[in-house]
Amino acid sequence: MGETDTAADSNVAERLGIKQGDLIQEFGYDEDVDFDLRDAIEEAVGSDLLDEEDHDVADAVIVWWREGDGDLVDMLMDAQTTLNEPGLVWLLTPKQGRAGHVRPVEIQEAAPPAGLHSTSSVGVSKDWSATRLVRKKQ
């Protein structure tokens, strides 16, 4: 990876609000994830990502999600199990035209039953987009 890639990836970590010392839990890891993005997140926080089995309280969660992965509401509920109260869920989905693309309306429909709402979306790599989900105010 060249210097330009590293700078771009660290900017993505900043746009995701990820900072040194944060604990980030990851769901939906598979061989198609963006490894450069994962590396940039780990570098930004200074530690490995927590996996689905970890029970540490996380500051944020990233969920790799593709069409056909199952029930998105259930996944979003599971992703919040160890999430710190002000924590965010970043739902990473393949961009339009890529295998496994998830239509934005599916995310909009799945978020409220999981107690979340979508606030923004950003492109995080050439193949993946991220949707920022936050807990609904009580």
N, C-alpha and C positions, 0 to 999 in steps of 0.2 A: 504494500500500500504506500502510495507516495504522500508527500507532505500535504498536497491539496486534498486528498481523500481524508487524511486525518483531521485537517481543519474543518472540512465539511461535516464529518461525523461528529466532532465535538460540538459544532454549532447545533446539530440535531439534538444532542443530549441537552444542551442549554434550552432549546425550544421546547423540549419535553419537560423542562423544569427539574431536571435531574442534576444533583450536585454532590460534591464530595461528602462521603459519610452516609448517604442515603442507603437504605436497604431496599432493593428492588426484587420483587418476586416475579417469576416468569411462569406462564401457563401456555400450553399448546406448542411447546418446542418440538420441532421435527427437522428433517434434513433440508427442508426448503426455506428455513428462516434466513434472514439476512445476517450472516456471521460478522460482517464489518460493523453493522449497527450494534449487535450484541457486544462486540469488543469495545466499541466507543462508549457504550453505557457502562460497562465494567470499568473502563479506564476512568470515566468521569466520577464514578462513585468510589473507586479505589478498592473494590471487592468483587467477588463472583456474584452472579445473580442467584437468588434463592430459587429452588425448584418447587414444584407443586406439593411436595411432601414436607417442606420446611414449615415450622410453626412459629418462627420468629415474627414479631410484628413488623410489617413492611410499611415503608413510606410511600411506595407506589407499586403498582402492578402493571406488567405488560402481558397482554394476551395475544398470541398469534392465532388468528381465526380465519378459517377458510370455509367456503360454501361446502356443505356436506359434513362438517365436523360434529354435528349433533345439535343440541338445544342451546342456543346462545343465551337465553335467560338463565338456564342452570349454570352455565359457565360463568356468567357475570356475577351470580350469587356466590359461587365457589370462590371466585377471585377476591371477594371482599372479606372472606373468613378471617384472615390475619392482617387486614389492611388497617393502618392507623386511621383515626377519625378524620383528619383533614386530607387523607391520602387520595390519590387519583388512580383511575384505571385508564390505561392507554390500550385501546383495542386496535391491533395491527392487522390489517386485511390486505390481500393482494389488490393492486390497482386495477382499475377497469381495463378489460382486455387481457388480463392475466388469468391463468388457471386458478380456480378457487375464489374468484372475485365475489364479494358480498355487496349486494346493493345497499346504498345508504338507508333506504327506507326500512330494511330489515334491522339495522342497528337502531334507528329511531323507534321502532316498535318494540324491540327487546329491552331497551334501557329502562323505561318506567316500571315495568313489573319487577325489575331487579333493584329498584330503589335508586336508579341513576338517571342522569340526563346528559345529553351530548352538548358540549359547549363549543367545540371547534374541531377542525380536521387539518392535518398537515401531511405533506409528502415527506417521508423519512428516508426513502431510498428509491432506486429506479423501479423496484417491484412492489413496494409496500407503502400504504398510507396508514396514518395513525389518527384515531378519533379519541378525543379527550372526553372522558366520562367522569362526572363528579356526583357525589351523593346529593339527593334532594334535601333541601332544607326542611327540617321538621316543624 
